[in-house]
Amino acid sequence: MKTLVVNCGSSSMKFALLDPASGAVALSGLAERLGGAGASVRVDREDGRVTVPLPNGSYPEAFGVLLAELDRLNARAEVQAVGHRVVHGGEQFSAASLLSPEVLKAIQACVPLAPLHNPANLEGIAAAQAAFCDVPHVAVFDTAFHQTMPEVAYRYAVPEAWYREHGVRRYGFHGTSHAYVAGEAARVLGQPLEELNLVTAHLGNGCSVAAIAGGRSVDTSMGLTPLEGLVMGTRSGDVDPGLHDYLAREAGLSLTELTAALNRESGLKGLSGLTNDMRELEEAAGQGHAGARLAVQVFVYRLAKLIAGMAVALGRLDGLVFTGGIGENSAAVRSATLARLAVLGFTVDDGANAAAVRGQSGVISASGSVSTLVVNTNEEWMIARETAELVARGL
């Protein structure tokens, strides 16, 4: 019996059918560019990868491809439970939860906090519940892992009423990934997770770092929304909030236009004027493109600053973990970041670092350095495990 994991993003849908105990994957795929032109589903089959076009580019259409693939494998009956990634659960959810009308209502109430993601999550849930009405469905929240943060870490210095009446606080995201790689890092280091103080860096198109003490999140870089913190692919990360008023007056931009630009036209893309893809930026920087070089440098500088800041939350730093598309594959970003962190005792093993790409992982720190690892994240397996555990307990 297997768990189906559905992970709907603002314009994508990842899915996997896997054994929650072993992580063995029977089926996986990724639908991209949903809601726009050129939408398609990439399916990894036993005989290779195939791409299925989606003329309408909708979530239900993408889910139809998933069902067809399950039927092709005669695997629909093997689905024991469905686990859904949900980006924002507010303060209400500190763990995964069986989906019920009340839980769905709470997810809907968090839409203003994640307007690009929670509606997509709800679309995926609706499609899956219609197709699998006789099995349990579980919501696994990005924000849940960070609900262990102390008040000193999650409160903003804003009027109390904003927090009490509107939930204005820091929530954090990528919790499933941070939790998974922390556990894997402890396994690789051969130490109990409960005895380790780690900083985990999830670096992809969205980026965040987290301070994890004994397996519990005590701080993280993202905040009320996934916009706060590091420089990301198209997101600005931290900016002076005064720029909203300034650009409204000087450039005539509306709040909606400003928010859209900070989310979709900023970050690596905005700095470089070229792309949000780190691979392309590293290549362009090597060819002398000034904007690409600046984008990479700012990304690394801000990353090193925030990693160093997370050490304050921990008191003692036992290890640093890189994960995500950039974290797992850019040896140059890792090397440059560790060079800036030399003040904290980090040094890199150049050979190990260069080898840790394209699915290879492991320790990349030199002898005598604070332990530094590359760990390949596996959010789908983590979601499947949490789903299976919750269903087994009957909660």
C-alpha positions as CSV (number, residue, x, y, z in Angstrom):
1,M,0.0,0.0,0.0
2,K,1.3,3.4,-1.0
3,T,0.7,7.1,-0.3
4,L,0.0,9.6,-3.1
5,V,1.6,13.0,-2.5
6,V,0.2,16.1,-4.2
7,N,2.2,19.3,-4.1
8,C,0.4,22.2,-5.9
9,G,2.4,25.4,-6.3
10,S,1.3,28.8,-7.8
11,S,1.9,27.5,-11.3
12,S,2.9,23.9,-10.9
13,M,1.9,20.5,-9.5
14,K,4.3,17.9,-8.3
15,F,3.1,14.4,-7.6
16,A,4.5,11.1,-6.4
17,L,3.2,7.7,-5.5
18,L,5.6,6.1,-3.0
19,D,6.1,3.8,-0.1
20,P,6.2,5.9,3.1
21,A,8.4,3.4,4.9
22,S,11.2,3.0,2.3
23,G,10.7,6.1,0.1
24,A,10.6,3.9,-3.0
25,V,8.8,5.8,-5.8
26,A,6.4,4.0,-8.1
27,L,5.4,7.1,-10.0
28,S,6.4,10.8,-10.1
29,G,5.8,13.8,-12.2
30,L,5.7,17.6,-12.5
31,A,3.2,19.8,-14.2
32,E,4.6,23.2,-15.0
33,R,3.4,26.6,-16.4
34,L,-0.2,25.9,-15.2
35,G,-2.5,28.8,-15.8
36,G,-0.5,29.9,-18.9
37,A,0.7,29.0,-22.3
38,G,2.9,26.0,-22.9
39,A,1.7,24.0,-19.8
40,S,2.7,20.4,-19.7
41,V,3.3,17.4,-17.4
42,R,6.6,15.7,-17.2
43,V,6.2,12.1,-16.1
44,D,9.1,9.8,-15.0
45,R,8.2,6.3,-16.2
46,E,10.1,3.1,-15.7
47,D,11.3,3.3,-19.4
48,G,12.2,7.0,-19.4
49,R,10.7,10.5,-19.2
50,V,7.7,11.6,-21.2
51,T,6.0,15.0,-21.6
52,V,2.3,15.4,-21.9
53,P,1.0,18.8,-23.1
54,L,-1.9,20.5,-21.3
55,P,-3.9,22.5,-23.8
56,N,-6.0,24.2,-21.1
57,G,-3.2,24.5,-18.5
58,S,-5.5,23.8,-15.6
59,Y,-5.0,21.9,-12.3
60,P,-7.9,19.5,-13.0
61,E,-6.3,18.7,-16.4
62,A,-3.0,18.0,-14.8
63,F,-4.6,15.8,-12.2
64,G,-6.3,13.9,-15.1
65,V,-2.8,13.0,-16.4
66,L,-1.9,11.8,-12.9
67,L,-5.0,9.6,-12.8
68,A,-4.2,8.2,-16.3
69,E,-0.7,7.3,-15.2
70,L,-2.0,5.5,-12.1
71,D,-4.5,3.6,-14.3
72,R,-1.7,2.7,-16.8
73,L,0.1,1.1,-13.9
74,N,-3.1,-0.4,-12.4
75,A,-2.0,1.4,-9.2
76,R,-5.1,3.5,-8.3
77,A,-6.2,0.8,-5.9
78,E,-2.8,0.9,-4.1
79,V,-3.4,4.5,-2.9
80,Q,-3.9,4.1,0.8
81,A,-3.9,7.8,1.7
82,V,-3.2,11.2,0.0
83,G,-0.9,13.7,1.5
84,H,-1.2,17.4,0.4
85,R,1.4,20.1,0.8
86,V,-0.2,23.2,2.1
87,V,1.9,26.3,2.2
88,H,0.3,28.4,5.0
89,G,-1.5,27.1,8.1
90,G,-1.2,30.2,10.2
91,E,-1.0,29.6,14.0
92,Q,-3.6,27.0,14.0
93,F,-1.5,24.1,12.8
94,S,1.7,22.9,14.4
95,A,1.5,19.4,12.8
96,A,-0.1,17.6,9.9
97,S,-3.8,17.3,10.1
98,L,-6.5,15.0,8.6
99,L,-8.5,17.1,6.2
100,S,-12.1,17.9,7.3
101,P,-14.5,20.7,6.5
102,E,-13.1,22.6,9.5
103,V,-9.5,22.2,8.3
104,L,-10.4,23.2,4.8
105,K,-12.1,26.3,6.2
106,A,-8.9,27.1,8.1
107,I,-6.8,26.7,5.0
108,Q,-9.2,29.0,3.1
109,A,-8.9,31.6,5.9
110,C,-5.1,31.7,5.4
111,V,-5.4,32.6,1.7
112,P,-4.7,36.3,2.4
113,L,-1.4,35.2,3.9
114,A,-0.4,33.1,0.9
115,P,-2.5,34.3,-2.0
116,L,-0.4,32.6,-4.7
117,H,-0.2,29.2,-3.0
118,N,-3.1,28.3,-0.7
119,P,-5.7,28.6,-3.5
120,A,-3.6,26.2,-5.6
121,N,-3.3,23.9,-2.7
122,L,-7.1,23.9,-2.3
123,E,-7.5,23.1,-6.0
124,G,-5.3,20.1,-5.7
125,I,-7.2,19.0,-2.6
126,A,-10.5,19.3,-4.3
127,A,-9.4,17.3,-7.4
128,A,-7.8,14.6,-5.2
129,Q,-10.8,14.2,-2.9
130,A,-13.1,13.8,-5.9
131,A,-10.9,11.0,-7.3
132,F,-10.1,9.3,-4.0
133,C,-13.2,9.8,-1.9
134,D,-12.7,6.6,0.1
135,V,-9.2,7.2,1.5
136,P,-7.9,9.6,4.2
137,H,-6.5,13.0,3.0
138,V,-3.9,14.8,5.1
139,A,-2.6,18.4,5.0
140,V,1.1,18.8,5.7
141,F,1.8,22.5,6.3
142,D,5.0,24.4,5.3
143,T,4.5,26.6,8.4
144,A,3.9,23.8,11.0
145,F,7.6,23.0,11.6
146,H,8.3,26.6,12.6
147,Q,5.5,26.8,15.2
148,T,8.2,25.9,17.8
149,M,9.9,29.3,17.3
150,P,9.9,31.4,20.5
151,E,8.0,34.6,20.7
152,V,11.2,36.6,20.5
153,A,11.9,35.1,17.1
154,Y,8.4,35.3,15.6
155,R,7.1,38.7,16.8
156,Y,7.5,41.8,14.7
157,A,8.1,45.2,16.4
158,V,4.7,46.5,15.3
159,P,1.5,47.5,17.2
160,E,0.2,44.7,19.3
161,A,-3.2,44.9,17.7
162,W,-1.8,43.9,14.4
163,Y,-0.7,40.6,15.8
164,R,-3.7,40.0,18.0
165,E,-6.3,40.9,15.4
166,H,-4.7,40.2,12.1
167,G,-2.0,37.5,12.8
168,V,0.9,39.7,11.8
169,R,3.9,37.7,12.8
170,R,6.7,35.6,11.4
171,Y,5.6,32.1,10.3
172,G,8.4,30.7,8.2
173,F,8.1,28.2,5.2
174,H,9.9,25.2,3.6
175,G,9.3,23.5,7.0
176,T,9.0,20.0,5.5
177,S,12.4,20.4,3.7
178,H,14.1,21.9,6.7
179,A,12.9,19.1,9.0
180,Y,13.9,16.3,6.5
181,V,17.4,17.5,5.8
182,A,18.1,18.1,9.5
183,G,17.2,14.5,10.2
184,E,19.3,13.3,7.3
185,A,22.3,15.5,8.4
186,A,22.1,13.9,11.9
187,R,22.1,10.4,10.3
188,V,25.2,11.3,8.1
189,L,27.1,12.8,11.1
190,G,26.2,9.8,13.2
191,Q,24.8,11.9,16.0
192,P,21.4,12.1,17.6
193,L,19.3,15.0,16.1
194,E,18.3,15.9,19.7
195,E,21.9,16.8,20.4
196,L,22.7,18.9,17.3
197,N,22.3,22.6,16.6
198,L,22.1,23.1,12.9
199,V,21.5,25.8,10.3
200,T,19.7,24.5,7.2
201,A,19.7,26.4,4.0
202,H,17.0,25.6,1.4
203,L,18.1,27.3,-1.7
204,G,16.0,27.1,-4.9
205,N,13.7,29.6,-6.7
206,G,12.4,30.2,-3.2
207,C,15.1,30.4,-0.5
208,S,15.1,30.2,3.3
209,V,17.5,29.3,6.2
210,A,16.4,27.9,9.5
211,A,18.0,27.5,13.0
212,I,17.2,24.0,14.3
213,A,18.1,23.2,17.9
214,G,17.6,19.5,18.8
215,G,15.3,19.0,15.9
216,R,13.1,22.0,16.7
217,S,12.9,25.2,14.6
218,V,13.9,28.2,16.7
219,D,14.2,30.8,13.9
220,T,13.9,31.1,10.2
221,S,14.4,33.7,7.5
222,M,10.9,33.8,5.9
223,G,8.2,35.7,7.8
224,L,4.5,36.6,7.4
225,T,4.8,35.6,3.8
226,P,7.5,33.8,1.7
227,L,8.8,37.2,0.6
228,E,11.0,38.0,3.6
229,G,14.6,37.0,4.0
230,L,17.1,35.8,1.4
231,V,17.4,37.0,-2.2
232,M,15.5,34.4,-4.2
233,G,14.9,33.7,-7.9
234,T,12.3,36.4,-8.5
235,R,11.6,37.5,-4.9
236,S,13.5,40.4,-3.3
237,G,13.9,39.1,0.2
238,D,14.4,41.8,2.8
239,V,13.8,45.4,1.7
240,D,13.1,48.6,3.5
241,P,9.3,48.7,3.9
242,G,9.5,52.5,3.3
243,L,10.1,51.8,-0.4
244,H,6.4,51.2,-0.8
245,D,5.5,54.7,0.1
246,Y,8.5,56.1,-1.8
247,L,7.8,54.3,-5.1
248,A,4.1,55.0,-4.8
249,R,4.9,58.7,-4.8
250,E,7.9,58.8,-7.1
251,A,7.0,56.1,-9.6
252,G,3.2,56.1,-9.3
253,L,3.0,52.4,-8.5
254,S,0.1,50.9,-6.7
255,L,0.5,48.6,-3.7
256,T,-0.6,45.7,-6.0
257,E,2.0,46.6,-8.6
258,L,4.7,46.9,-6.0
259,T,3.9,43.6,-4.4
260,A,3.8,41.8,-7.7
261,A,7.2,43.3,-8.7
262,L,8.8,42.3,-5.4
263,N,7.5,38.7,-5.8
264,R,8.0,38.2,-9.6
265,E,10.5,40.7,-11.0
266,S,13.0,41.1,-8.3
267,G,15.7,38.8,-6.7
268,L,18.2,37.3,-9.1
269,K,16.1,38.2,-12.0
270,G,15.8,41.8,-11.0
271,L,19.5,42.3,-10.1
272,S,20.8,40.6,-13.2
273,G,18.3,41.9,-15.7
274,L,18.7,38.5,-17.2
275,T,17.2,35.5,-15.5
276,N,16.3,33.9,-12.2
277,D,18.2,30.7,-13.0
278,M,21.4,30.4,-11.0
279,R,23.0,28.0,-13.6
280,E,22.5,30.6,-16.4
281,L,23.7,33.4,-14.1
282,E,26.9,31.6,-13.2
283,E,27.6,31.0,-16.9
284,A,26.9,34.6,-17.8
285,A,29.0,35.9,-14.9
286,G,31.9,33.8,-16.2
287,Q,31.5,35.4,-19.6
288,G,31.7,38.9,-18.0
289,H,28.0,39.8,-17.7
290,A,28.1,42.5,-14.9
291,G,24.5,42.1,-13.9
292,A,24.8,38.3,-13.5
293,R,28.0,38.7,-11.5
294,L,26.3,41.2,-9.2
295,A,23.3,39.0,-8.7
296,V,25.4,36.0,-7.6
297,Q,27.5,38.2,-5.3
298,V,24.5,39.7,-3.6
299,F,22.9,36.3,-3.3
300,V,26.0,34.9,-1.6
301,Y,26.5,37.9,0.7
302,R,23.0,38.0,2.0
303,L,23.0,34.2,2.4
304,A,26.2,34.3,4.5
305,K,24.8,37.1,6.6
306,L,21.6,35.3,7.4
307,I,23.4,32.0,8.2
308,A,25.7,33.9,10.6
309,G,22.6,35.5,12.2
310,M,21.0,32.1,12.8
311,A,24.0,31.2,14.9
312,V,22.8,33.8,17.4
313,A,19.5,31.8,17.8
314,L,21.4,28.6,18.5
315,G,24.2,29.7,20.8
316,R,26.4,26.8,19.5
317,L,26.7,25.8,15.8
318,D,27.3,22.1,15.1
319,G,26.7,22.1,11.4
320,L,25.4,23.7,8.2
321,V,23.3,22.0,5.6
322,F,22.8,23.0,2.0
323,T,19.8,21.7,0.1
324,G,17.3,22.7,-2.7
325,G,18.1,23.1,-6.4
326,I,20.9,25.7,-5.9
327,G,22.1,24.3,-2.5
328,E,22.5,20.8,-4.0
329,N,24.0,21.8,-7.3
330,S,26.0,25.0,-7.1
331,A,29.4,24.3,-5.8
332,A,30.4,27.9,-6.6
333,V,27.6,29.3,-4.4
334,R,28.5,27.0,-1.5
335,S,32.2,27.7,-1.8
336,A,31.7,31.5,-1.9
337,T,29.3,31.4,1.0
338,L,31.7,29.3,3.2
339,A,34.5,31.7,2.4
340,R,32.4,34.6,3.8
341,L,31.7,32.4,6.9
342,A,35.4,31.7,7.6
343,V,35.0,34.0,10.7
344,L,32.8,31.3,12.2
345,G,35.2,28.5,11.6
346,F,34.0,27.2,8.2
347,T,36.4,25.9,5.6
348,V,35.6,23.9,2.5
349,D,37.1,20.7,1.0
350,D,37.2,21.8,-2.6
351,G,37.2,18.3,-4.0
352,A,34.3,17.1,-1.9
353,N,32.4,20.3,-2.7
354,A,32.9,20.0,-6.5
355,A,31.7,16.4,-6.4
356,A,28.5,17.2,-4.5
357,V,26.3,17.9,-7.5
358,R,23.7,16.2,-9.7
359,G,22.3,14.0,-6.9
360,Q,25.6,13.4,-5.0
361,S,25.6,14.5,-1.4
362,G,27.7,14.3,1.8
363,V,30.2,16.3,3.9
364,I,31.9,19.1,2.0
365,S,33.8,20.7,4.9
366,A,37.6,20.4,5.4
367,S,39.1,18.8,8.5
368,G,38.8,21.0,11.5
369,S,35.9,23.0,10.1
370,V,32.4,23.3,11.4
371,S,30.6,20.4,9.7
372,T,29.0,21.3,6.4
373,L,26.9,19.0,4.3
374,V,25.0,18.8,1.1
375,V,21.7,16.8,1.6
376,N,19.3,16.2,-1.2
377,T,15.9,17.2,0.1
378,N,12.9,14.9,-0.4
379,E,9.8,16.7,0.6
380,E,7.5,14.2,-1.0
381,W,8.9,11.4,1.1
382,M,8.6,13.5,4.2
383,I,4.9,14.4,3.4
384,A,4.2,10.7,2.8
385,R,5.8,9.7,6.1
386,E,3.8,12.3,8.0
387,T,0.6,11.3,6.2
388,A,1.1,7.6,7.0
389,E,2.0,8.2,10.6
390,L,-1.1,10.4,11.2
391,V,-3.4,7.8,9.4
392,A,-1.9,5.0,11.4
393,R,-2.6,6.8,14.7
394,G,-6.2,7.4,13.5
395,L,-6.0,11.1,14.3
